[in-house]
Amino acid sequence: MSELEKKNSATPRGLKDDEMAAVVVAGSIVAFFAVYWFFEILSVRELLEMAYG
């Protein structure tokens, strides 16, 4: 049995700490961009409304 298999069998938990950190960081980035684009779209709609009434 290789070292990796021994390590994986020794910790049968779901996600390890580094994997969980990667999921949290990726989720944070996606959430940030969703909120950012939401407010950008609101701003553009407001500017268009001011320009064209």
C-alpha distance matrix in Angstrom:
0.0 3.8 6.7 8.2 6.2 6.6 10.1 10.9 10.3 12.3 15.2 16.1 19.4 21.0 21.6 20.5 23.4 23.3 23.1 26.0 27.9 27.6 28.9 31.7 32.8 32.8 34.8 37.2 37.8 38.6 40.8 42.6 43.4 44.6 47.0 48.1 49.0 50.7 53.0 53.6 54.7 57.0 58.5 59.2 60.8 63.0 64.1 64.9 66.9 68.8 69.5 70.6 71.7
3.8 0.0 3.8 5.5 5.3 6.3 8.7 10.1 10.8 12.4 14.7 16.2 19.0 20.3 20.3 18.8 21.4 20.8 20.9 24.0 25.6 25.1 26.8 29.5 30.2 30.4 32.6 34.8 35.3 36.2 38.6 40.2 40.9 42.3 44.7 45.6 46.6 48.5 50.6 51.1 52.4 54.7 56.0 56.7 58.5 60.6 61.5 62.5 64.6 66.4 67.0 68.2 69.4
6.7 3.8 0.0 3.8 5.5 5.1 6.1 8.6 9.9 10.5 12.6 14.8 17.3 18.9 18.4 16.4 18.6 18.1 18.8 21.7 23.0 23.0 24.9 27.3 28.0 28.5 30.8 32.7 33.3 34.6 36.8 38.2 39.2 40.7 42.8 43.7 45.0 46.9 48.8 49.4 50.9 53.1 54.3 55.2 57.0 59.0 59.9 61.1 63.1 64.8 65.5 66.9 68.0
8.2 5.5 3.8 0.0 3.8 5.4 5.1 6.1 8.5 9.8 11.0 12.7 14.8 15.8 15.2 13.6 16.0 15.3 15.5 18.6 20.1 19.8 21.5 24.1 24.9 25.2 27.4 29.5 30.1 31.1 33.4 34.9 35.8 37.2 39.5 40.4 41.6 43.4 45.5 46.0 47.4 49.6 50.9 51.8 53.5 55.5 56.5 57.6 59.6 61.4 62.1 63.4 64.5
6.2 5.3 5.5 3.8 0.0 3.8 5.4 5.1 6.0 8.4 10.1 11.1 13.9 15.1 15.4 14.5 17.5 17.4 17.0 19.8 21.9 21.6 22.8 25.6 26.7 26.8 28.7 31.1 31.9 32.6 34.7 36.6 37.5 38.6 40.9 42.1 43.1 44.7 47.0 47.7 48.8 51.0 52.6 53.4 54.9 57.0 58.2 59.1 61.0 62.9 63.7 64.8 65.8
6.6 6.3 5.1 5.4 3.8 0.0 3.8 5.5 5.2 6.1 8.8 10.7 13.7 15.8 16.2 14.7 17.5 17.9 18.1 20.6 22.5 22.9 24.2 26.6 27.9 28.4 30.2 32.3 33.4 34.4 36.2 38.0 39.3 40.4 42.4 43.7 45.0 46.5 48.6 49.5 50.8 52.8 54.3 55.3 56.9 58.8 60.1 61.2 63.0 64.8 65.7 66.9 67.8
10.1 8.7 6.1 5.1 5.4 3.8 0.0 3.8 5.5 5.1 6.6 9.2 11.4 13.5 13.3 11.3 13.8 14.3 14.8 17.2 19.0 19.5 21.0 23.2 24.5 25.3 27.0 28.9 30.1 31.3 33.0 34.7 36.1 37.3 39.2 40.5 41.9 43.4 45.4 46.3 47.8 49.7 51.1 52.2 53.9 55.6 56.9 58.2 59.9 61.6 62.6 64.0 64.8
10.9 10.1 8.6 6.1 5.1 5.5 3.8 0.0 3.8 5.4 5.5 6.6 9.0 10.5 10.9 9.8 13.1 13.7 13.2 15.5 17.9 18.2 19.0 21.5 23.1 23.5 25.0 27.3 28.6 29.3 31.0 33.0 34.3 35.2 37.2 38.7 40.0 41.3 43.5 44.5 45.7 47.6 49.2 50.3 51.7 53.7 55.1 56.1 57.8 59.7 60.7 61.9 62.6
10.3 10.8 9.9 8.5 6.0 5.2 5.5 3.8 0.0 3.8 5.5 5.9 9.4 11.6 13.0 12.4 15.7 16.9 16.4 18.2 20.9 21.4 21.9 24.3 26.3 26.7 27.8 30.2 31.7 32.3 33.8 36.0 37.4 38.0 40.0 41.7 42.9 44.0 46.3 47.5 48.6 50.4 52.2 53.3 54.6 56.5 58.0 59.1 60.6 62.6 63.7 64.8 65.4
12.3 12.4 10.5 9.8 8.4 6.1 5.1 5.4 3.8 0.0 3.8 6.2 9.1 12.2 13.3 11.9 14.5 16.2 16.5 17.9 20.3 21.5 22.2 24.1 26.1 27.0 28.1 30.1 31.9 32.8 34.0 36.0 37.7 38.5 40.2 41.9 43.4 44.5 46.5 47.8 49.1 50.8 52.4 53.8 55.1 56.8 58.4 59.7 61.1 62.9 64.2 65.4 65.9
15.2 14.7 12.6 11.0 10.1 8.8 6.6 5.5 5.5 3.8 0.0 3.8 5.5 8.7 9.7 8.5 11.3 13.4 13.4 14.4 17.0 18.3 18.8 20.5 22.7 23.7 24.6 26.6 28.5 29.3 30.4 32.5 34.3 35.0 36.6 38.4 40.0 40.9 43.0 44.4 45.7 47.2 48.9 50.3 51.6 53.3 54.9 56.2 57.6 59.4 60.7 61.9 62.4
16.1 16.2 14.8 12.7 11.1 10.7 9.2 6.6 5.9 6.2 3.8 0.0 3.8 6.6 9.0 9.3 12.6 14.8 13.8 14.5 17.7 18.8 18.5 20.5 23.1 23.6 24.0 26.4 28.5 28.8 29.9 32.3 33.9 34.2 36.0 38.1 39.4 40.1 42.4 43.9 44.9 46.4 48.3 49.7 50.7 52.5 54.3 55.4 56.7 58.7 60.1 61.0 61.4
19.4 19.0 17.3 14.8 13.9 13.7 11.4 9.0 9.4 9.1 5.5 3.8 0.0 3.8 6.1 7.0 10.0 12.6 11.5 11.5 14.8 16.2 15.6 17.2 20.1 20.8 20.9 23.2 25.4 25.8 26.6 29.1 30.9 31.1 32.7 34.8 36.3 36.8 39.0 40.7 41.7 43.1 45.1 46.6 47.5 49.2 51.1 52.3 53.4 55.4 56.9 57.9 58.2
21.0 20.3 18.9 15.8 15.1 15.8 13.5 10.5 11.6 12.2 8.7 6.6 3.8 0.0 3.8 6.6 9.7 11.7 9.6 9.4 13.1 13.9 12.8 14.8 17.7 17.9 17.9 20.5 22.6 22.6 23.5 26.2 27.8 27.9 29.6 31.9 33.1 33.6 36.0 37.6 38.4 39.9 42.0 43.3 44.2 46.1 47.9 49.0 50.2 52.2 53.7 54.6 54.9
21.6 20.3 18.4 15.2 15.4 16.2 13.3 10.9 13.0 13.3 9.7 9.0 6.1 3.8 0.0 3.8 6.6 8.1 5.9 5.9 9.5 10.3 9.6 11.7 14.3 14.7 15.1 17.5 19.5 19.9 21.0 23.4 25.0 25.4 27.2 29.1 30.5 31.3 33.6 35.0 36.1 37.6 39.5 40.9 42.0 43.8 45.5 46.6 48.0 49.9 51.2 52.3 52.8
20.5 18.8 16.4 13.6 14.5 14.7 11.3 9.8 12.4 11.9 8.5 9.3 7.0 6.6 3.8 0.0 3.8 5.6 5.3 6.1 8.6 10.0 10.6 12.2 14.3 15.4 16.4 18.2 20.1 21.2 22.3 24.2 26.0 26.9 28.4 30.1 31.8 32.8 34.7 36.1 37.5 39.1 40.6 42.1 43.5 45.1 46.6 48.0 49.5 51.2 52.5 53.8 54.3
23.4 21.4 18.6 16.0 17.5 17.5 13.8 13.1 15.7 14.5 11.3 12.6 10.0 9.7 6.6 3.8 0.0 3.8 5.5 5.1 6.1 8.6 9.9 10.4 12.2 14.2 15.2 16.3 18.3 20.0 20.8 22.3 24.5 25.6 26.8 28.2 30.3 31.4 33.0 34.4 36.1 37.5 38.8 40.5 42.1 43.4 44.9 46.5 47.9 49.4 50.8 52.4 52.8
23.3 20.8 18.1 15.3 17.4 17.9 14.3 13.7 16.9 16.2 13.4 14.8 12.6 11.7 8.1 5.6 3.8 0.0 3.8 5.4 5.0 6.2 8.7 9.8 10.5 12.2 14.1 15.2 16.5 18.4 19.8 20.9 22.7 24.3 25.7 26.8 28.7 30.2 31.8 32.8 34.6 36.3 37.4 38.9 40.7 42.2 43.4 44.9 46.6 48.1 49.2 50.9 51.6
23.1 20.9 18.8 15.5 17.0 18.1 14.8 13.2 16.4 16.5 13.4 13.8 11.5 9.6 5.9 5.3 5.5 3.8 0.0 3.8 5.4 5.1 6.3 8.7 9.9 10.6 12.2 14.2 15.4 16.6 18.2 19.9 21.4 22.6 24.4 25.7 27.2 28.6 30.5 31.6 33.1 34.9 36.3 37.5 39.1 40.8 42.2 43.5 45.2 46.8 48.0 49.3 50.0
26.0 24.0 21.7 18.6 19.8 20.6 17.2 15.5 18.2 17.9 14.4 14.5 11.5 9.4 5.9 6.1 5.1 5.4 3.8 0.0 3.8 5.4 5.1 6.2 8.6 9.9 10.5 12.2 14.3 15.4 16.3 18.2 20.1 21.0 22.4 24.1 25.8 26.8 28.7 30.1 31.6 33.1 34.6 36.2 37.6 39.1 40.6 42.1 43.5 45.2 46.5 47.9 48.3
27.9 25.6 23.0 20.1 21.9 22.5 19.0 17.9 20.9 20.3 17.0 17.7 14.8 13.1 9.5 8.6 6.1 5.0 5.4 3.8 0.0 3.8 5.4 5.1 6.1 8.5 9.8 10.4 12.3 14.2 15.2 16.3 18.5 19.9 21.0 22.3 24.4 25.7 27.1 28.4 30.2 31.7 32.9 34.5 36.2 37.5 38.9 40.6 42.1 43.5 44.8 46.5 47.0
27.6 25.1 23.0 19.8 21.6 22.9 19.5 18.2 21.4 21.5 18.3 18.8 16.2 13.9 10.3 10.0 8.6 6.2 5.1 5.4 3.8 0.0 3.8 5.5 5.2 6.0 8.4 9.8 10.6 12.3 14.1 15.3 16.7 18.3 20.0 21.0 22.7 24.3 26.0 26.9 28.6 30.5 31.6 32.9 34.7 36.3 37.5 38.9 40.7 42.2 43.3 44.8 45.6
28.9 26.8 24.9 21.5 22.8 24.2 21.0 19.0 21.9 22.2 18.8 18.5 15.6 12.8 9.6 10.6 9.9 8.7 6.3 5.1 5.4 3.8 0.0 3.8 5.5 5.2 6.0 8.5 10.0 10.6 12.1 14.1 15.5 16.4 18.3 19.8 21.2 22.4 24.5 25.7 27.0 28.7 30.3 31.6 33.0 34.7 36.2 37.5 39.0 40.8 42.0 43.3 43.9
31.7 29.5 27.3 24.1 25.6 26.6 23.2 21.5 24.3 24.1 20.5 20.5 17.2 14.8 11.7 12.2 10.4 9.8 8.7 6.2 5.1 5.5 3.8 0.0 3.8 5.5 5.1 6.1 8.7 9.9 10.4 12.1 14.3 15.2 16.3 18.0 20.0 20.9 22.6 24.1 25.7 27.1 28.5 30.2 31.7 33.0 34.6 36.2 37.5 39.1 40.5 42.0 42.4
32.8 30.2 28.0 24.9 26.7 27.9 24.5 23.1 26.3 26.1 22.7 23.1 20.1 17.7 14.3 14.3 12.2 10.5 9.9 8.6 6.1 5.2 5.5 3.8 0.0 3.8 5.4 5.0 6.2 8.7 9.8 10.5 12.5 14.3 15.4 16.3 18.4 20.0 21.3 22.4 24.3 25.9 27.0 28.5 30.4 31.7 32.9 34.6 36.2 37.6 38.8 40.5 41.2
32.8 30.4 28.5 25.2 26.8 28.4 25.3 23.5 26.7 27.0 23.7 23.6 20.8 17.9 14.7 15.4 14.2 12.2 10.6 9.9 8.5 6.0 5.2 5.5 3.8 0.0 3.8 5.4 5.2 6.3 8.6 9.9 10.8 12.4 14.4 15.3 16.7 18.4 20.3 21.1 22.6 24.6 25.9 27.0 28.8 30.5 31.7 33.0 34.8 36.4 37.4 38.8 39.7
34.8 32.6 30.8 27.4 28.7 30.2 27.0 25.0 27.8 28.1 24.6 24.0 20.9 17.9 15.1 16.4 15.2 14.1 12.2 10.5 9.8 8.4 6.0 5.1 5.4 3.8 0.0 3.8 5.4 5.1 6.1 8.5 10.0 10.5 12.3 14.0 15.5 16.5 18.5 19.9 21.1 22.7 24.4 25.8 27.1 28.8 30.4 31.7 33.1 34.9 36.2 37.5 37.9
37.2 34.8 32.7 29.5 31.1 32.3 28.9 27.3 30.2 30.1 26.6 26.4 23.2 20.5 17.5 18.2 16.3 15.2 14.2 12.2 10.4 9.8 8.5 6.1 5.0 5.4 3.8 0.0 3.8 5.5 5.1 6.0 8.7 9.9 10.6 12.0 14.2 15.3 16.7 18.1 20.0 21.3 22.5 24.3 25.9 27.1 28.6 30.3 31.7 33.1 34.6 36.2 36.6
37.8 35.3 33.3 30.1 31.9 33.4 30.1 28.6 31.7 31.9 28.5 28.5 25.4 22.6 19.5 20.1 18.3 16.5 15.4 14.3 12.3 10.6 10.0 8.7 6.2 5.2 5.4 3.8 0.0 3.8 5.5 5.1 6.3 8.6 10.0 10.4 12.3 14.2 15.6 16.3 18.3 20.1 21.0 22.4 24.3 25.8 26.9 28.4 30.2 31.6 32.7 34.4 35.2
38.6 36.2 34.6 31.1 32.6 34.4 31.3 29.3 32.3 32.8 29.3 28.8 25.8 22.6 19.9 21.2 20.0 18.4 16.6 15.4 14.2 12.3 10.6 9.9 8.7 6.3 5.1 5.5 3.8 0.0 3.8 5.5 5.3 6.2 8.7 9.8 10.7 12.3 14.5 15.3 16.5 18.5 20.0 21.1 22.6 24.5 25.8 26.9 28.6 30.4 31.5 32.8 33.5
40.8 38.6 36.8 33.4 34.7 36.2 33.0 31.0 33.8 34.0 30.4 29.9 26.6 23.5 21.0 22.3 20.8 19.8 18.2 16.3 15.2 14.1 12.1 10.4 9.8 8.6 6.1 5.1 5.5 3.8 0.0 3.8 5.5 5.1 6.2 8.5 10.0 10.6 12.6 14.2 15.5 16.8 18.5 20.1 21.3 22.8 24.6 25.9 27.2 28.9 30.4 31.7 32.1
42.6 40.2 38.2 34.9 36.6 38.0 34.7 33.0 36.0 36.0 32.5 32.3 29.1 26.2 23.4 24.2 22.3 20.9 19.9 18.2 16.3 15.3 14.1 12.1 10.5 9.9 8.5 6.0 5.1 5.5 3.8 0.0 3.8 5.5 5.3 6.0 8.6 9.9 10.9 12.2 14.3 15.5 16.6 18.4 20.1 21.3 22.6 24.4 25.9 27.2 28.6 30.3 30.8
43.4 40.9 39.2 35.8 37.5 39.3 36.1 34.3 37.4 37.7 34.3 33.9 30.9 27.8 25.0 26.0 24.5 22.7 21.4 20.1 18.5 16.7 15.5 14.3 12.5 10.8 10.0 8.7 6.3 5.3 5.5 3.8 0.0 3.8 5.5 4.9 6.0 8.4 9.9 10.2 12.0 14.1 15.1 16.2 18.1 19.8 20.8 22.2 24.1 25.6 26.6 28.1 29.0
44.6 42.3 40.7 37.2 38.6 40.4 37.3 35.2 38.0 38.5 35.0 34.2 31.1 27.9 25.4 26.9 25.6 24.3 22.6 21.0 19.9 18.3 16.4 15.2 14.3 12.4 10.5 9.9 8.6 6.2 5.1 5.5 3.8 0.0 3.8 5.5 5.4 6.1 8.8 9.9 10.7 12.4 14.3 15.5 16.6 18.5 20.1 21.2 22.6 24.6 25.8 27.0 27.5
47.0 44.7 42.8 39.5 40.9 42.4 39.2 37.2 40.0 40.2 36.6 36.0 32.7 29.6 27.2 28.4 26.8 25.7 24.4 22.4 21.0 20.0 18.3 16.3 15.4 14.4 12.3 10.6 10.0 8.7 6.2 5.3 5.5 3.8 0.0 3.8 5.6 5.0 6.4 8.6 10.0 10.7 12.4 14.4 15.5 16.7 18.6 20.2 21.2 22.8 24.5 25.9 26.1
48.1 45.6 43.7 40.4 42.1 43.7 40.5 38.7 41.7 41.9 38.4 38.1 34.8 31.9 29.1 30.1 28.2 26.8 25.7 24.1 22.3 21.0 19.8 18.0 16.3 15.3 14.0 12.0 10.4 9.8 8.5 6.0 4.9 5.5 3.8 0.0 3.8 5.5 5.4 6.2 8.7 10.1 10.7 12.4 14.4 15.5 16.6 18.5 20.1 21.3 22.6 24.4 25.0
49.0 46.6 45.0 41.6 43.1 45.0 41.9 40.0 42.9 43.4 40.0 39.4 36.3 33.1 30.5 31.8 30.3 28.7 27.2 25.8 24.4 22.7 21.2 20.0 18.4 16.7 15.5 14.2 12.3 10.7 10.0 8.6 6.0 5.4 5.6 3.8 0.0 3.8 5.4 4.8 6.0 8.5 9.6 10.4 12.1 14.0 15.1 16.3 18.1 19.8 20.8 22.2 23.0
50.7 48.5 46.9 43.4 44.7 46.5 43.4 41.3 44.0 44.5 40.9 40.1 36.8 33.6 31.3 32.8 31.4 30.2 28.6 26.8 25.7 24.3 22.4 20.9 20.0 18.4 16.5 15.3 14.2 12.3 10.6 9.9 8.4 6.1 5.0 5.5 3.8 0.0 3.8 5.5 5.3 6.4 8.8 10.2 10.8 12.5 14.5 15.6 16.7 18.6 20.2 21.2 21.5
53.0 50.6 48.8 45.5 47.0 48.6 45.4 43.5 46.3 46.5 43.0 42.4 39.0 36.0 33.6 34.7 33.0 31.8 30.5 28.7 27.1 26.0 24.5 22.6 21.3 20.3 18.5 16.7 15.6 14.5 12.6 10.9 9.9 8.8 6.4 5.4 5.4 3.8 0.0 3.8 5.4 5.0 6.1 8.7 9.8 10.5 12.3 14.2 15.2 16.5 18.3 19.9 20.1
53.6 51.1 49.4 46.0 47.7 49.5 46.3 44.5 47.5 47.8 44.4 43.9 40.7 37.6 35.0 36.1 34.4 32.8 31.6 30.1 28.4 26.9 25.7 24.1 22.4 21.1 19.9 18.1 16.3 15.3 14.2 12.2 10.2 9.9 8.6 6.2 4.8 5.5 3.8 0.0 3.8 5.4 5.1 6.3 8.6 9.9 10.6 12.3 14.2 15.4 16.5 18.3 19.1
54.7 52.4 50.9 47.4 48.8 50.8 47.8 45.7 48.6 49.1 45.7 44.9 41.7 38.4 36.1 37.5 36.1 34.6 33.1 31.6 30.2 28.6 27.0 25.7 24.3 22.6 21.1 20.0 18.3 16.5 15.5 14.3 12.0 10.7 10.0 8.7 6.0 5.3 5.4 3.8 0.0 3.8 5.4 5.1 6.2 8.6 9.9 10.5 12.2 14.3 15.3 16.3 17.1
57.0 54.7 53.1 49.6 51.0 52.8 49.7 47.6 50.4 50.8 47.2 46.4 43.1 39.9 37.6 39.1 37.5 36.3 34.9 33.1 31.7 30.5 28.7 27.1 25.9 24.6 22.7 21.3 20.1 18.5 16.8 15.5 14.1 12.4 10.7 10.1 8.5 6.4 5.0 5.4 3.8 0.0 3.8 5.5 5.2 6.2 8.7 9.9 10.5 12.4 14.3 15.4 15.4
58.5 56.0 54.3 50.9 52.6 54.3 51.1 49.2 52.2 52.4 48.9 48.3 45.1 42.0 39.5 40.6 38.8 37.4 36.3 34.6 32.9 31.6 30.3 28.5 27.0 25.9 24.4 22.5 21.0 20.0 18.5 16.6 15.1 14.3 12.4 10.7 9.6 8.8 6.1 5.1 5.4 3.8 0.0 3.8 5.4 5.1 6.2 8.6 9.8 10.6 12.3 14.3 14.7
59.2 56.7 55.2 51.8 53.4 55.3 52.2 50.3 53.3 53.8 50.3 49.7 46.6 43.3 40.9 42.1 40.5 38.9 37.5 36.2 34.5 32.9 31.6 30.2 28.5 27.0 25.8 24.3 22.4 21.1 20.1 18.4 16.2 15.5 14.4 12.4 10.4 10.2 8.7 6.3 5.1 5.5 3.8 0.0 3.8 5.4 5.1 6.1 8.5 9.8 10.4 12.1 13.3
60.8 58.5 57.0 53.5 54.9 56.9 53.9 51.7 54.6 55.1 51.6 50.7 47.5 44.2 42.0 43.5 42.1 40.7 39.1 37.6 36.2 34.7 33.0 31.7 30.4 28.8 27.1 25.9 24.3 22.6 21.3 20.1 18.1 16.6 15.5 14.4 12.1 10.8 9.8 8.6 6.2 5.2 5.4 3.8 0.0 3.8 5.5 5.1 6.1 8.6 9.8 10.5 10.9
63.0 60.6 59.0 55.5 57.0 58.8 55.6 53.7 56.5 56.8 53.3 52.5 49.2 46.1 43.8 45.1 43.4 42.2 40.8 39.1 37.5 36.3 34.7 33.0 31.7 30.5 28.8 27.1 25.8 24.5 22.8 21.3 19.8 18.5 16.7 15.5 14.0 12.5 10.5 9.9 8.6 6.2 5.1 5.4 3.8 0.0 3.8 5.5 5.1 6.2 8.6 10.1 9.8
64.1 61.5 59.9 56.5 58.2 60.1 56.9 55.1 58.0 58.4 54.9 54.3 51.1 47.9 45.5 46.6 44.9 43.4 42.2 40.6 38.9 37.5 36.2 34.6 32.9 31.7 30.4 28.6 26.9 25.8 24.6 22.6 20.8 20.1 18.6 16.6 15.1 14.5 12.3 10.6 9.9 8.7 6.2 5.1 5.5 3.8 0.0 3.8 5.4 5.1 6.1 8.6 9.5
64.9 62.5 61.1 57.6 59.1 61.2 58.2 56.1 59.1 59.7 56.2 55.4 52.3 49.0 46.6 48.0 46.5 44.9 43.5 42.1 40.6 38.9 37.5 36.2 34.6 33.0 31.7 30.3 28.4 26.9 25.9 24.4 22.2 21.2 20.2 18.5 16.3 15.6 14.2 12.3 10.5 9.9 8.6 6.1 5.1 5.5 3.8 0.0 3.8 5.4 5.0 5.9 7.6
66.9 64.6 63.1 59.6 61.0 63.0 59.9 57.8 60.6 61.1 57.6 56.7 53.4 50.2 48.0 49.5 47.9 46.6 45.2 43.5 42.1 40.7 39.0 37.5 36.2 34.8 33.1 31.7 30.2 28.6 27.2 25.9 24.1 22.6 21.2 20.1 18.1 16.7 15.2 14.2 12.2 10.5 9.8 8.5 6.1 5.1 5.4 3.8 0.0 3.8 5.5 5.4 4.9
68.8 66.4 64.8 61.4 62.9 64.8 61.6 59.7 62.6 62.9 59.4 58.7 55.4 52.2 49.9 51.2 49.4 48.1 46.8 45.2 43.5 42.2 40.8 39.1 37.6 36.4 34.9 33.1 31.6 30.4 28.9 27.2 25.6 24.6 22.8 21.3 19.8 18.6 16.5 15.4 14.3 12.4 10.6 9.8 8.6 6.2 5.1 5.4 3.8 0.0 3.8 5.8 5.4
69.5 67.0 65.5 62.1 63.7 65.7 62.6 60.7 63.7 64.2 60.7 60.1 56.9 53.7 51.2 52.5 50.8 49.2 48.0 46.5 44.8 43.3 42.0 40.5 38.8 37.4 36.2 34.6 32.7 31.5 30.4 28.6 26.6 25.8 24.5 22.6 20.8 20.2 18.3 16.5 15.3 14.3 12.3 10.4 9.8 8.6 6.1 5.0 5.5 3.8 0.0 3.8 5.9
70.6 68.2 66.9 63.4 64.8 66.9 64.0 61.9 64.8 65.4 61.9 61.0 57.9 54.6 52.3 53.8 52.4 50.9 49.3 47.9 46.5 44.8 43.3 42.0 40.5 38.8 37.5 36.2 34.4 32.8 31.7 30.3 28.1 27.0 25.9 24.4 22.2 21.2 19.9 18.3 16.3 15.4 14.3 12.1 10.5 10.1 8.6 5.9 5.4 5.8 3.8 0.0 3.8
71.7 69.4 68.0 64.5 65.8 67.8 64.8 62.6 65.4 65.9 62.4 61.4 58.2 54.9 52.8 54.3 52.8 51.6 50.0 48.3 47.0 45.6 43.9 42.4 41.2 39.7 37.9 36.6 35.2 33.5 32.1 30.8 29.0 27.5 26.1 25.0 23.0 21.5 20.1 19.1 17.1 15.4 14.7 13.3 10.9 9.8 9.5 7.6 4.9 5.4 5.9 3.8 0.0
